[in-house]
């Protein structure tokens, strides 16, 4: 059986491996996790992230489809 301190340390390690947008969901595990990760950066989902110009160019074509621009 883990002590409370060991549980908190384990939760810290797990959260350290998660993506920032997964941490708010981790808070739903139990009340202790919700209390431990209550800081704003743990409770906020990021809707978008910056990407490099190269990655953007690979994903999105340079030309708009016909009929979109005149």
mmCIF file as Biopython writes it, N, C-alpha, C and O atoms, coordinates in Angstrom:
data_model
#
loop_
_atom_site.group_PDB
_atom_site.id
_atom_site.type_symbol
_atom_site.label_atom_id
_atom_site.label_alt_id
_atom_site.label_comp_id
_atom_site.label_asym_id
_atom_site.label_entity_id
_atom_site.label_seq_id
_atom_site.pdbx_PDB_ins_code
_atom_site.Cartn_x
_atom_site.Cartn_y
_atom_site.Cartn_z
_atom_site.occupancy
_atom_site.B_iso_or_equiv
_atom_site.auth_seq_id
_atom_site.auth_asym_id
_atom_site.pdbx_PDB_model_num
ATOM 1   N N  . UNK A ? 1  ? 0.848   -1.175 0.000   1.0 0.0 1  A 1 
ATOM 2   C CA . UNK A ? 1  ? 0.000   0.000  0.000   1.0 0.0 1  A 1 
ATOM 3   C C  . UNK A ? 1  ? 0.894   1.238  0.000   1.0 0.0 1  A 1 
ATOM 4   O O  . UNK A ? 1  ? 1.885   1.304  0.726   1.0 0.0 1  A 1 
ATOM 5   N N  . UNK A ? 2  ? 0.530   2.205  -0.817  1.0 0.0 2  A 1 
ATOM 6   C CA . UNK A ? 2  ? 1.304   3.435  -0.916  1.0 0.0 2  A 1 
ATOM 7   C C  . UNK A ? 2  ? 0.821   4.453  0.111   1.0 0.0 2  A 1 
ATOM 8   O O  . UNK A ? 2  ? -0.371  4.554  0.403   1.0 0.0 2  A 1 
ATOM 9   N N  . UNK A ? 3  ? 1.770   5.196  0.644   1.0 0.0 3  A 1 
ATOM 10  C CA . UNK A ? 3  ? 1.409   6.283  1.549   1.0 0.0 3  A 1 
ATOM 11  C C  . UNK A ? 3  ? 0.871   7.446  0.715   1.0 0.0 3  A 1 
ATOM 12  O O  . UNK A ? 3  ? 0.997   7.450  -0.510  1.0 0.0 3  A 1 
ATOM 13  N N  . UNK A ? 4  ? 0.284   8.412  1.371   1.0 0.0 4  A 1 
ATOM 14  C CA . UNK A ? 4  ? -0.250  9.585  0.672   1.0 0.0 4  A 1 
ATOM 15  C C  . UNK A ? 4  ? 0.855   10.318 -0.070  1.0 0.0 4  A 1 
ATOM 16  O O  . UNK A ? 4  ? 0.665   10.765 -1.201  1.0 0.0 4  A 1 
ATOM 17  N N  . UNK A ? 5  ? 2.005   10.439 0.568   1.0 0.0 5  A 1 
ATOM 18  C CA . UNK A ? 5  ? 3.137   11.124 -0.065  1.0 0.0 5  A 1 
ATOM 19  C C  . UNK A ? 5  ? 3.601   10.351 -1.305  1.0 0.0 5  A 1 
ATOM 20  O O  . UNK A ? 5  ? 3.901   10.961 -2.331  1.0 0.0 5  A 1 
ATOM 21  N N  . UNK A ? 6  ? 3.661   9.045  -1.225  1.0 0.0 6  A 1 
ATOM 22  C CA . UNK A ? 6  ? 4.072   8.234  -2.369  1.0 0.0 6  A 1 
ATOM 23  C C  . UNK A ? 6  ? 3.055   8.341  -3.508  1.0 0.0 6  A 1 
ATOM 24  O O  . UNK A ? 6  ? 3.434   8.373  -4.679  1.0 0.0 6  A 1 
ATOM 25  N N  . UNK A ? 7  ? 1.775   8.397  -3.167  1.0 0.0 7  A 1 
ATOM 26  C CA . UNK A ? 7  ? 0.733   8.559  -4.186  1.0 0.0 7  A 1 
ATOM 27  C C  . UNK A ? 7  ? 0.882   9.894  -4.901  1.0 0.0 7  A 1 
ATOM 28  O O  . UNK A ? 7  ? 0.732   9.972  -6.120  1.0 0.0 7  A 1 
ATOM 29  N N  . UNK A ? 8  ? 1.179   10.947 -4.140  1.0 0.0 8  A 1 
ATOM 30  C CA . UNK A ? 8  ? 1.366   12.273 -4.738  1.0 0.0 8  A 1 
ATOM 31  C C  . UNK A ? 8  ? 2.597   12.292 -5.641  1.0 0.0 8  A 1 
ATOM 32  O O  . UNK A ? 8  ? 2.562   12.885 -6.719  1.0 0.0 8  A 1 
ATOM 33  N N  . UNK A ? 9  ? 3.680   11.651 -5.214  1.0 0.0 9  A 1 
ATOM 34  C CA . UNK A ? 9  ? 4.884   11.586 -6.027  1.0 0.0 9  A 1 
ATOM 35  C C  . UNK A ? 9  ? 4.640   10.805 -7.318  1.0 0.0 9  A 1 
ATOM 36  O O  . UNK A ? 9  ? 5.110   11.196 -8.386  1.0 0.0 9  A 1 
ATOM 37  N N  . UNK A ? 10 ? 3.907   9.711  -7.211  1.0 0.0 10 A 1 
ATOM 38  C CA . UNK A ? 10 ? 3.580   8.914  -8.385  1.0 0.0 10 A 1 
ATOM 39  C C  . UNK A ? 10 ? 2.708   9.720  -9.349  1.0 0.0 10 A 1 
ATOM 40  O O  . UNK A ? 10 ? 2.928   9.691  -10.560 1.0 0.0 10 A 1 
ATOM 41  N N  . UNK A ? 11 ? 1.728   10.431 -8.817  1.0 0.0 11 A 1 
ATOM 42  C CA . UNK A ? 11 ? 0.869   11.267 -9.655  1.0 0.0 11 A 1 
ATOM 43  C C  . UNK A ? 11 ? 1.686   12.352 -10.355 1.0 0.0 11 A 1 
ATOM 44  O O  . UNK A ? 11 ? 1.445   12.645 -11.526 1.0 0.0 11 A 1 
ATOM 45  N N  . UNK A ? 12 ? 2.648   12.948 -9.654  1.0 0.0 12 A 1 
ATOM 46  C CA . UNK A ? 12 ? 3.532   13.952 -10.264 1.0 0.0 12 A 1 
ATOM 47  C C  . UNK A ? 12 ? 4.299   13.355 -11.440 1.0 0.0 12 A 1 
ATOM 48  O O  . UNK A ? 12 ? 4.434   13.991 -12.485 1.0 0.0 12 A 1 
ATOM 49  N N  . UNK A ? 13 ? 4.794   12.146 -11.272 1.0 0.0 13 A 1 
ATOM 50  C CA . UNK A ? 13 ? 5.547   11.486 -12.341 1.0 0.0 13 A 1 
ATOM 51  C C  . UNK A ? 13 ? 4.644   11.178 -13.537 1.0 0.0 13 A 1 
ATOM 52  O O  . UNK A ? 13 ? 5.042   11.371 -14.686 1.0 0.0 13 A 1 
ATOM 53  N N  . UNK A ? 14 ? 3.448   10.707 -13.266 1.0 0.0 14 A 1 
ATOM 54  C CA . UNK A ? 14 ? 2.505   10.405 -14.351 1.0 0.0 14 A 1 
ATOM 55  C C  . UNK A ? 14 ? 2.156   11.680 -15.106 1.0 0.0 14 A 1 
ATOM 56  O O  . UNK A ? 14 ? 2.183   11.696 -16.337 1.0 0.0 14 A 1 
ATOM 57  N N  . UNK A ? 15 ? 1.832   12.745 -14.387 1.0 0.0 15 A 1 
ATOM 58  C CA . UNK A ? 15 ? 1.478   14.010 -15.018 1.0 0.0 15 A 1 
ATOM 59  C C  . UNK A ? 15 ? 2.669   14.566 -15.800 1.0 0.0 15 A 1 
ATOM 60  O O  . UNK A ? 15 ? 2.484   15.215 -16.830 1.0 0.0 15 A 1 
ATOM 61  N N  . UNK A ? 16 ? 3.861   14.321 -15.331 1.0 0.0 16 A 1 
ATOM 62  C CA . UNK A ? 16 ? 5.051   14.766 -16.054 1.0 0.0 16 A 1 
ATOM 63  C C  . UNK A ? 16 ? 5.200   14.104 -17.414 1.0 0.0 16 A 1 
ATOM 64  O O  . UNK A ? 16 ? 5.859   14.651 -18.298 1.0 0.0 16 A 1 
ATOM 65  N N  . UNK A ? 17 ? 4.606   12.951 -17.590 1.0 0.0 17 A 1 
ATOM 66  C CA . UNK A ? 17 ? 4.672   12.232 -18.863 1.0 0.0 17 A 1 
ATOM 67  C C  . UNK A ? 17 ? 3.523   12.589 -19.806 1.0 0.0 17 A 1 
ATOM 68  O O  . UNK A ? 17 ? 3.552   12.241 -20.986 1.0 0.0 17 A 1 
ATOM 69  N N  . UNK A ? 18 ? 2.517   13.282 -19.283 1.0 0.0 18 A 1 
ATOM 70  C CA . UNK A ? 18 ? 1.344   13.610 -20.084 1.0 0.0 18 A 1 
ATOM 71  C C  . UNK A ? 18 ? 1.548   14.883 -20.889 1.0 0.0 18 A 1 
ATOM 72  O O  . UNK A ? 18 ? 2.346   15.749 -20.531 1.0 0.0 18 A 1 
ATOM 73  N N  . UNK A ? 19 ? 0.807   14.972 -21.983 1.0 0.0 19 A 1 
ATOM 74  C CA . UNK A ? 19 ? 0.742   16.193 -22.757 1.0 0.0 19 A 1 
ATOM 75  C C  . UNK A ? 19 ? -0.037  17.222 -21.930 1.0 0.0 19 A 1 
ATOM 76  O O  . UNK A ? 19 ? -0.872  16.858 -21.102 1.0 0.0 19 A 1 
ATOM 77  N N  . UNK A ? 20 ? 0.242   18.497 -22.162 1.0 0.0 20 A 1 
ATOM 78  C CA . UNK A ? 20 ? -0.421  19.549 -21.378 1.0 0.0 20 A 1 
ATOM 79  C C  . UNK A ? 20 ? -1.948  19.483 -21.477 1.0 0.0 20 A 1 
ATOM 80  O O  . UNK A ? 20 ? -2.643  19.843 -20.527 1.0 0.0 20 A 1 
ATOM 81  N N  . UNK A ? 21 ? -2.471  19.031 -22.609 1.0 0.0 21 A 1 
ATOM 82  C CA . UNK A ? 21 ? -3.923  18.950 -22.766 1.0 0.0 21 A 1 
ATOM 83  C C  . UNK A ? 21 ? -4.514  17.694 -22.134 1.0 0.0 21 A 1 
ATOM 84  O O  . UNK A ? 21 ? -5.735  17.546 -22.101 1.0 0.0 21 A 1 
ATOM 85  N N  . UNK A ? 22 ? -3.690  16.800 -21.638 1.0 0.0 22 A 1 
ATOM 86  C CA . UNK A ? 22 ? -4.189  15.606 -20.971 1.0 0.0 22 A 1 
ATOM 87  C C  . UNK A ? 22 ? -4.298  15.783 -19.457 1.0 0.0 22 A 1 
ATOM 88  O O  . UNK A ? 22 ? -5.021  15.042 -18.791 1.0 0.0 22 A 1 
ATOM 89  N N  . UNK A ? 23 ? -3.582  16.758 -18.923 1.0 0.0 23 A 1 
ATOM 90  C CA . UNK A ? 23 ? -3.568  16.961 -17.472 1.0 0.0 23 A 1 
ATOM 91  C C  . UNK A ? 23 ? -4.939  17.338 -16.918 1.0 0.0 23 A 1 
ATOM 92  O O  . UNK A ? 23 ? -5.332  16.797 -15.885 1.0 0.0 23 A 1 
ATOM 93  N N  . UNK A ? 24 ? -5.695  18.253 -17.566 1.0 0.0 24 A 1 
ATOM 94  C CA . UNK A ? 24 ? -7.029  18.544 -17.015 1.0 0.0 24 A 1 
ATOM 95  C C  . UNK A ? 24 ? -7.912  17.298 -16.922 1.0 0.0 24 A 1 
ATOM 96  O O  . UNK A ? 24 ? -8.736  17.192 -16.014 1.0 0.0 24 A 1 
ATOM 97  N N  . UNK A ? 25 ? -7.747  16.365 -17.843 1.0 0.0 25 A 1 
ATOM 98  C CA . UNK A ? 25 ? -8.521  15.120 -17.790 1.0 0.0 25 A 1 
ATOM 99  C C  . UNK A ? 25 ? -8.036  14.218 -16.657 1.0 0.0 25 A 1 
ATOM 100 O O  . UNK A ? 25 ? -8.835  13.506 -16.048 1.0 0.0 25 A 1 
ATOM 101 N N  . UNK A ? 26 ? -6.742  14.243 -16.373 1.0 0.0 26 A 1 
ATOM 102 C CA . UNK A ? 26 ? -6.184  13.438 -15.280 1.0 0.0 26 A 1 
ATOM 103 C C  . UNK A ? 26 ? -6.786  13.853 -13.945 1.0 0.0 26 A 1 
ATOM 104 O O  . UNK A ? 26 ? -6.897  13.038 -13.029 1.0 0.0 26 A 1 
ATOM 105 N N  . UNK A ? 27 ? -7.172  15.109 -13.834 1.0 0.0 27 A 1 
ATOM 106 C CA . UNK A ? 27 ? -7.769  15.606 -12.596 1.0 0.0 27 A 1 
ATOM 107 C C  . UNK A ? 27 ? -9.072  14.886 -12.272 1.0 0.0 27 A 1 
ATOM 108 O O  . UNK A ? 27 ? -9.520  14.909 -11.126 1.0 0.0 27 A 1 
ATOM 109 N N  . UNK A ? 28 ? -9.691  14.244 -13.270 1.0 0.0 28 A 1 
ATOM 110 C CA . UNK A ? 28 ? -10.959 13.554 -13.059 1.0 0.0 28 A 1 
ATOM 111 C C  . UNK A ? 28 ? -10.784 12.177 -12.421 1.0 0.0 28 A 1 
ATOM 112 O O  . UNK A ? 28 ? -11.772 11.514 -12.106 1.0 0.0 28 A 1 
ATOM 113 N N  . UNK A ? 29 ? -9.544  11.744 -12.229 1.0 0.0 29 A 1 
ATOM 114 C CA . UNK A ? 29 ? -9.281  10.417 -11.660 1.0 0.0 29 A 1 
ATOM 115 C C  . UNK A ? 29 ? -9.905  10.287 -10.272 1.0 0.0 29 A 1 
ATOM 116 O O  . UNK A ? 29 ? -10.600 9.313  -9.983  1.0 0.0 29 A 1 
ATOM 117 N N  . UNK A ? 30 ? -9.650  11.275 -9.418  1.0 0.0 30 A 1 
ATOM 118 C CA . UNK A ? 30 ? -10.234 11.269 -8.073  1.0 0.0 30 A 1 
ATOM 119 C C  . UNK A ? 30 ? -10.095 12.660 -7.446  1.0 0.0 30 A 1 
ATOM 120 O O  . UNK A ? 30 ? -9.494  13.556 -8.037  1.0 0.0 30 A 1 
ATOM 121 N N  . UNK A ? 31 ? -10.645 12.825 -6.271  1.0 0.0 31 A 1 
ATOM 122 C CA . UNK A ? 31 ? -10.614 14.124 -5.600  1.0 0.0 31 A 1 
ATOM 123 C C  . UNK A ? 31 ? -9.201  14.542 -5.225  1.0 0.0 31 A 1 
ATOM 124 O O  . UNK A ? 31 ? -8.875  15.728 -5.257  1.0 0.0 31 A 1 
ATOM 125 N N  . UNK A ? 32 ? -8.360  13.573 -4.869  1.0 0.0 32 A 1 
ATOM 126 C CA . UNK A ? 32 ? -6.984  13.897 -4.495  1.0 0.0 32 A 1 
ATOM 127 C C  . UNK A ? 32 ? -6.217  14.455 -5.689  1.0 0.0 32 A 1 
ATOM 128 O O  . UNK A ? 32 ? -5.458  15.413 -5.543  1.0 0.0 32 A 1 
ATOM 129 N N  . UNK A ? 33 ? -6.409  13.867 -6.866  1.0 0.0 33 A 1 
ATOM 130 C CA . UNK A ? 33 ? -5.747  14.372 -8.071  1.0 0.0 33 A 1 
ATOM 131 C C  . UNK A ? 33 ? -6.268  15.761 -8.417  1.0 0.0 33 A 1 
ATOM 132 O O  . UNK A ? 33 ? -5.490  16.632 -8.805  1.0 0.0 33 A 1 
ATOM 133 N N  . UNK A ? 34 ? -7.546  15.974 -8.284  1.0 0.0 34 A 1 
ATOM 134 C CA . UNK A ? 34 ? -8.124  17.292 -8.559  1.0 0.0 34 A 1 
ATOM 135 C C  . UNK A ? 34 ? -7.542  18.344 -7.619  1.0 0.0 34 A 1 
ATOM 136 O O  . UNK A ? 34 ? -7.247  19.462 -8.042  1.0 0.0 34 A 1 
ATOM 137 N N  . UNK A ? 35 ? -7.379  17.992 -6.351  1.0 0.0 35 A 1 
ATOM 138 C CA . UNK A ? 35 ? -6.820  18.929 -5.381  1.0 0.0 35 A 1 
ATOM 139 C C  . UNK A ? 35 ? -5.331  19.178 -5.639  1.0 0.0 35 A 1 
ATOM 140 O O  . UNK A ? 35 ? -4.852  20.302 -5.491  1.0 0.0 35 A 1 
ATOM 141 N N  . UNK A ? 36 ? -4.606  18.130 -6.024  1.0 0.0 36 A 1 
ATOM 142 C CA . UNK A ? 36 ? -3.165  18.242 -6.241  1.0 0.0 36 A 1 
ATOM 143 C C  . UNK A ? 36 ? -2.841  19.067 -7.488  1.0 0.0 36 A 1 
ATOM 144 O O  . UNK A ? 36 ? -1.845  19.789 -7.512  1.0 0.0 36 A 1 
ATOM 145 N N  . UNK A ? 37 ? -3.672  18.962 -8.514  1.0 0.0 37 A 1 
ATOM 146 C CA . UNK A ? 37 ? -3.398  19.642 -9.776  1.0 0.0 37 A 1 
ATOM 147 C C  . UNK A ? 37 ? -4.466  20.701 -10.047 1.0 0.0 37 A 1 
ATOM 148 O O  . UNK A ? 37 ? -5.174  20.644 -11.053 1.0 0.0 37 A 1 
ATOM 149 N N  . UNK A ? 38 ? -4.569  21.667 -9.135  1.0 0.0 38 A 1 
ATOM 150 C CA . UNK A ? 38 ? -5.606  22.695 -9.243  1.0 0.0 38 A 1 
ATOM 151 C C  . UNK A ? 38 ? -5.080  24.025 -9.776  1.0 0.0 38 A 1 
ATOM 152 O O  . UNK A ? 38 ? -5.849  24.975 -9.921  1.0 0.0 38 A 1 
ATOM 153 N N  . UNK A ? 39 ? -3.782  24.109 -10.071 1.0 0.0 39 A 1 
ATOM 154 C CA . UNK A ? 39 ? -3.215  25.357 -10.605 1.0 0.0 39 A 1 
ATOM 155 C C  . UNK A ? 39 ? -3.777  25.635 -11.998 1.0 0.0 39 A 1 
ATOM 156 O O  . UNK A ? 39 ? -4.158  24.704 -12.707 1.0 0.0 39 A 1 
ATOM 157 N N  . UNK A ? 40 ? -3.832  26.905 -12.397 1.0 0.0 40 A 1 
ATOM 158 C CA . UNK A ? 40 ? -4.413  27.246 -13.699 1.0 0.0 40 A 1 
ATOM 159 C C  . UNK A ? 40 ? -3.799  26.488 -14.883 1.0 0.0 40 A 1 
ATOM 160 O O  . UNK A ? 40 ? -4.518  26.120 -15.813 1.0 0.0 40 A 1 
ATOM 161 N N  . UNK A ? 41 ? -2.490  26.251 -14.861 1.0 0.0 41 A 1 
ATOM 162 C CA . UNK A ? 41 ? -1.879  25.537 -15.994 1.0 0.0 41 A 1 
ATOM 163 C C  . UNK A ? 41 ? -2.249  24.055 -16.006 1.0 0.0 41 A 1 
ATOM 164 O O  . UNK A ? 41 ? -2.007  23.368 -16.998 1.0 0.0 41 A 1 
ATOM 165 N N  . UNK A ? 42 ? -2.833  23.557 -14.915 1.0 0.0 42 A 1 
ATOM 166 C CA . UNK A ? 42 ? -3.313  22.178 -14.877 1.0 0.0 42 A 1 
ATOM 167 C C  . UNK A ? 42 ? -4.807  22.072 -15.200 1.0 0.0 42 A 1 
ATOM 168 O O  . UNK A ? 42 ? -5.315  20.971 -15.414 1.0 0.0 42 A 1 
ATOM 169 N N  . UNK A ? 43 ? -5.499  23.182 -15.235 1.0 0.0 43 A 1 
ATOM 170 C CA . UNK A ? 43 ? -6.955  23.143 -15.412 1.0 0.0 43 A 1 
ATOM 171 C C  . UNK A ? 43 ? -7.413  23.697 -16.759 1.0 0.0 43 A 1 
ATOM 172 O O  . UNK A ? 43 ? -8.609  23.722 -17.048 1.0 0.0 43 A 1 
ATOM 173 N N  . UNK A ? 44 ? -6.471  24.136 -17.575 1.0 0.0 44 A 1 
ATOM 174 C CA . UNK A ? 44 ? -6.810  24.796 -18.826 1.0 0.0 44 A 1 
ATOM 175 C C  . UNK A ? 44 ? -6.413  23.946 -20.027 1.0 0.0 44 A 1 
ATOM 176 O O  . UNK A ? 44 ? -5.290  23.448 -20.104 1.0 0.0 44 A 1 
ATOM 177 N N  . UNK A ? 45 ? -7.338  23.789 -20.954 1.0 0.0 45 A 1 
ATOM 178 C CA . UNK A ? 45 ? -7.038  23.123 -22.220 1.0 0.0 45 A 1 
ATOM 179 C C  . UNK A ? 45 ? -6.540  24.165 -23.208 1.0 0.0 45 A 1 
ATOM 180 O O  . UNK A ? 45 ? -7.121  25.245 -23.318 1.0 0.0 45 A 1 
ATOM 181 N N  . UNK A ? 46 ? -5.467  23.851 -23.929 1.0 0.0 46 A 1 
ATOM 182 C CA . UNK A ? 46 ? -4.977  24.724 -24.994 1.0 0.0 46 A 1 
ATOM 183 C C  . UNK A ? 46 ? -5.663  24.345 -26.301 1.0 0.0 46 A 1 
ATOM 184 O O  . UNK A ? 46 ? -5.647  23.180 -26.698 1.0 0.0 46 A 1 
ATOM 185 N N  . UNK A ? 47 ? -6.259  25.318 -26.964 1.0 0.0 47 A 1 
ATOM 186 C CA . UNK A ? 47 ? -6.988  25.016 -28.182 1.0 0.0 47 A 1 
ATOM 187 C C  . UNK A ? 47 ? -6.095  24.938 -29.412 1.0 0.0 47 A 1 
ATOM 188 O O  . UNK A ? 47 ? -6.447  24.274 -30.386 1.0 0.0 47 A 1 
ATOM 189 N N  . UNK A ? 48 ? -4.968  25.592 -29.385 1.0 0.0 48 A 1 
ATOM 190 C CA . UNK A ? 48 ? -4.050  25.516 -30.518 1.0 0.0 48 A 1 
ATOM 191 C C  . UNK A ? 48 ? -2.637  25.720 -30.017 1.0 0.0 48 A 1 
ATOM 192 O O  . UNK A ? 48 ? -2.401  26.244 -28.928 1.0 0.0 48 A 1 
ATOM 193 N N  . UNK A ? 49 ? -1.715  25.291 -30.844 1.0 0.0 49 A 1 
ATOM 194 C CA . UNK A ? 49 ? -0.297  25.434 -30.511 1.0 0.0 49 A 1 
ATOM 195 C C  . UNK A ? 49 ? 0.433   25.976 -31.728 1.0 0.0 49 A 1 
ATOM 196 O O  . UNK A ? 49 ? 0.047   25.703 -32.865 1.0 0.0 49 A 1 
ATOM 197 N N  . UNK A ? 50 ? 1.483   26.741 -31.491 1.0 0.0 50 A 1 
ATOM 198 C CA . UNK A ? 50 ? 2.253   27.228 -32.633 1.0 0.0 50 A 1 
ATOM 199 C C  . UNK A ? 50 ? 2.945   26.064 -33.357 1.0 0.0 50 A 1 
ATOM 200 O O  . UNK A ? 50 ? 3.328   25.079 -32.727 1.0 0.0 50 A 1 
ATOM 201 N N  . UNK A ? 51 ? 3.098   26.181 -34.654 1.0 0.0 51 A 1 
ATOM 202 C CA . UNK A ? 51 ? 3.807   25.159 -35.417 1.0 0.0 51 A 1 
ATOM 203 C C  . UNK A ? 51 ? 4.812   25.854 -36.312 1.0 0.0 51 A 1 
ATOM 204 O O  . UNK A ? 51 ? 4.671   27.033 -36.640 1.0 0.0 51 A 1 
ATOM 205 N N  . UNK A ? 52 ? 5.802   25.122 -36.691 1.0 0.0 52 A 1 
ATOM 206 C CA . UNK A ? 52 ? 6.844   25.696 -37.549 1.0 0.0 52 A 1 
ATOM 207 C C  . UNK A ? 52 ? 6.258   25.993 -38.926 1.0 0.0 52 A 1 
ATOM 208 O O  . UNK A ? 52 ? 5.322   25.317 -39.353 1.0 0.0 52 A 1 
ATOM 209 N N  . UNK A ? 53 ? 6.796   26.996 -39.627 1.0 0.0 53 A 1 
ATOM 210 C CA . UNK A ? 53 ? 6.310   27.298 -40.978 1.0 0.0 53 A 1 
ATOM 211 C C  . UNK A ? 53 ? 6.398   26.088 -41.912 1.0 0.0 53 A 1 
ATOM 212 O O  . UNK A ? 53 ? 5.524   25.892 -42.756 1.0 0.0 53 A 1 
ATOM 213 N N  . UNK A ? 54 ? 7.437   25.287 -41.764 1.0 0.0 54 A 1 
ATOM 214 C CA . UNK A ? 54 ? 7.596   24.099 -42.617 1.0 0.0 54 A 1 
ATOM 215 C C  . UNK A ? 54 ? 6.454   23.110 -42.373 1.0 0.0 54 A 1 
ATOM 216 O O  . UNK A ? 54 ? 5.863   22.609 -43.329 1.0 0.0 54 A 1 
ATOM 217 N N  . UNK A ? 55 ? 6.139   22.824 -41.115 1.0 0.0 55 A 1 
ATOM 218 C CA . UNK A ? 55 ? 5.061   21.875 -40.803 1.0 0.0 55 A 1 
ATOM 219 C C  . UNK A ? 55 ? 3.720   22.409 -41.299 1.0 0.0 55 A 1 
ATOM 220 O O  . UNK A ? 55 ? 2.885   21.642 -41.779 1.0 0.0 55 A 1 
ATOM 221 N N  . UNK A ? 56 ? 3.509   23.720 -41.184 1.0 0.0 56 A 1 
ATOM 222 C CA . UNK A ? 56 ? 2.270   24.322 -41.670 1.0 0.0 56 A 1 
ATOM 223 C C  . UNK A ? 56 ? 2.164   24.167 -43.182 1.0 0.0 56 A 1 
ATOM 224 O O  . UNK A ? 56 ? 1.106   23.809 -43.700 1.0 0.0 56 A 1 
ATOM 225 N N  . UNK A ? 57 ? 3.268   24.438 -43.898 1.0 0.0 57 A 1 
ATOM 226 C CA . UNK A ? 57 ? 3.273   24.354 -45.360 1.0 0.0 57 A 1 
ATOM 227 C C  . UNK A ? 57 ? 3.036   22.926 -45.838 1.0 0.0 57 A 1 
ATOM 228 O O  . UNK A ? 57 ? 2.393   22.719 -46.867 1.0 0.0 57 A 1 
ATOM 229 N N  . UNK A ? 58 ? 3.544   21.940 -45.107 1.0 0.0 58 A 1 
ATOM 230 C CA . UNK A ? 58 ? 3.336   20.544 -45.487 1.0 0.0 58 A 1 
ATOM 231 C C  . UNK A ? 58 ? 1.867   20.163 -45.321 1.0 0.0 58 A 1 
ATOM 232 O O  . UNK A ? 58 ? 1.311   19.440 -46.147 1.0 0.0 58 A 1 
ATOM 233 N N  . UNK A ? 59 ? 1.247   20.646 -44.263 1.0 0.0 59 A 1 
ATOM 234 C CA . UNK A ? 59 ? -0.132  20.271 -43.966 1.0 0.0 59 A 1 
ATOM 235 C C  . UNK A ? 59 ? -1.144  21.014 -44.839 1.0 0.0 59 A 1 
ATOM 236 O O  . UNK A ? 59 ? -2.129  20.421 -45.279 1.0 0.0 59 A 1 
ATOM 237 N N  . UNK A ? 60 ? -0.917  22.287 -45.089 1.0 0.0 60 A 1 
ATOM 238 C CA . UNK A ? 60 ? -1.877  23.114 -45.830 1.0 0.0 60 A 1 
ATOM 239 C C  . UNK A ? 60 ? -1.312  23.456 -47.197 1.0 0.0 60 A 1 
ATOM 240 O O  . UNK A ? 60 ? -0.158  23.873 -47.300 1.0 0.0 60 A 1 
ATOM 241 N N  . UNK A ? 61 ? -2.107  23.287 -48.254 1.0 0.0 61 A 1 
ATOM 242 C CA . UNK A ? 61 ? -1.621  23.612 -49.603 1.0 0.0 61 A 1 
ATOM 243 C C  . UNK A ? 61 ? -1.450  25.116 -49.769 1.0 0.0 61 A 1 
ATOM 244 O O  . UNK A ? 61 ? -2.083  25.910 -49.073 1.0 0.0 61 A 1 
ATOM 245 N N  . UNK A ? 62 ? -0.579  25.494 -50.709 1.0 0.0 62 A 1 
ATOM 246 C CA . UNK A ? 62 ? -0.324  26.913 -50.961 1.0 0.0 62 A 1 
ATOM 247 C C  . UNK A ? 62 ? -1.502  27.576 -51.666 1.0 0.0 62 A 1 
ATOM 248 O O  . UNK A ? 62 ? -1.799  28.742 -51.404 1.0 0.0 62 A 1 
ATOM 249 N N  . UNK A ? 63 ? -2.164  26.863 -52.540 1.0 0.0 63 A 1 
ATOM 250 C CA . UNK A ? 63 ? -3.243  27.446 -53.332 1.0 0.0 63 A 1 
ATOM 251 C C  . UNK A ? 63 ? -4.597  27.100 -52.711 1.0 0.0 63 A 1 
ATOM 252 O O  . UNK A ? 63 ? -4.811  25.993 -52.219 1.0 0.0 63 A 1 
ATOM 253 N N  . UNK A ? 64 ? -5.489  28.064 -52.749 1.0 0.0 64 A 1 
ATOM 254 C CA . UNK A ? 64 ? -6.860  27.841 -52.262 1.0 0.0 64 A 1 
ATOM 255 C C  . UNK A ? 64 ? -7.619  27.045 -53.308 1.0 0.0 64 A 1 
ATOM 256 O O  . UNK A ? 64 ? -7.335  27.174 -54.499 1.0 0.0 64 A 1 
ATOM 257 N N  . UNK A ? 65 ? -8.570  26.231 -52.899 1.0 0.0 65 A 1 
ATOM 258 C CA . UNK A ? 65 ? -9.398  25.495 -53.858 1.0 0.0 65 A 1 
ATOM 259 C C  . UNK A ? 65 ? -10.173 26.460 -54.753 1.0 0.0 65 A 1 
ATOM 260 O O  . UNK A ? 65 ? -10.422 27.606 -54.377 1.0 0.0 65 A 1 
ATOM 261 N N  . UNK A ? 66 ? -10.547 25.990 -55.923 1.0 0.0 66 A 1 
ATOM 262 C CA . UNK A ? 66 ? -11.297 26.845 -56.863 1.0 0.0 66 A 1 
ATOM 263 C C  . UNK A ? 66 ? -12.600 27.318 -56.234 1.0 0.0 66 A 1 
ATOM 264 O O  . UNK A ? 66 ? -13.276 26.585 -55.512 1.0 0.0 66 A 1 
ATOM 265 N N  . UNK A ? 67 ? -12.920 28.545 -56.530 1.0 0.0 67 A 1 
ATOM 266 C CA . UNK A ? 67 ? -14.163 29.116 -56.043 1.0 0.0 67 A 1 
ATOM 267 C C  . UNK A ? 67 ? -14.047 29.791 -54.681 1.0 0.0 67 A 1 
ATOM 268 O O  . UNK A ? 67 ? -14.959 30.507 -54.267 1.0 0.0 67 A 1 
ATOM 269 N N  . UNK A ? 68 ? -12.938 29.571 -53.982 1.0 0.0 68 A 1 
ATOM 270 C CA . UNK A ? 68 ? -12.768 30.189 -52.661 1.0 0.0 68 A 1 
ATOM 271 C C  . UNK A ? 68 ? -12.283 31.620 -52.816 1.0 0.0 68 A 1 
ATOM 272 O O  . UNK A ? 68 ? -12.776 32.519 -52.136 1.0 0.0 68 A 1 
ATOM 273 N N  . UNK A ? 69 ? -11.327 31.837 -53.697 1.0 0.0 69 A 1 
ATOM 274 C CA . UNK A ? 69 ? -10.771 33.177 -53.927 1.0 0.0 69 A 1 
ATOM 275 C C  . UNK A ? 69 ? -11.096 33.605 -55.352 1.0 0.0 69 A 1 
ATOM 276 O O  . UNK A ? 69 ? -11.162 32.771 -56.255 1.0 0.0 69 A 1 
ATOM 277 N N  . UNK A ? 70 ? -11.293 34.873 -55.547 1.0 0.0 70 A 1 
ATOM 278 C CA . UNK A ? 70 ? -11.551 35.400 -56.900 1.0 0.0 70 A 1 
ATOM 279 C C  . UNK A ? 70 ? -10.555 36.452 -57.243 1.0 0.0 70 A 1 
ATOM 280 O O  . UNK A ? 70 ? -10.604 37.015 -58.337 1.0 0.0 70 A 1 
#
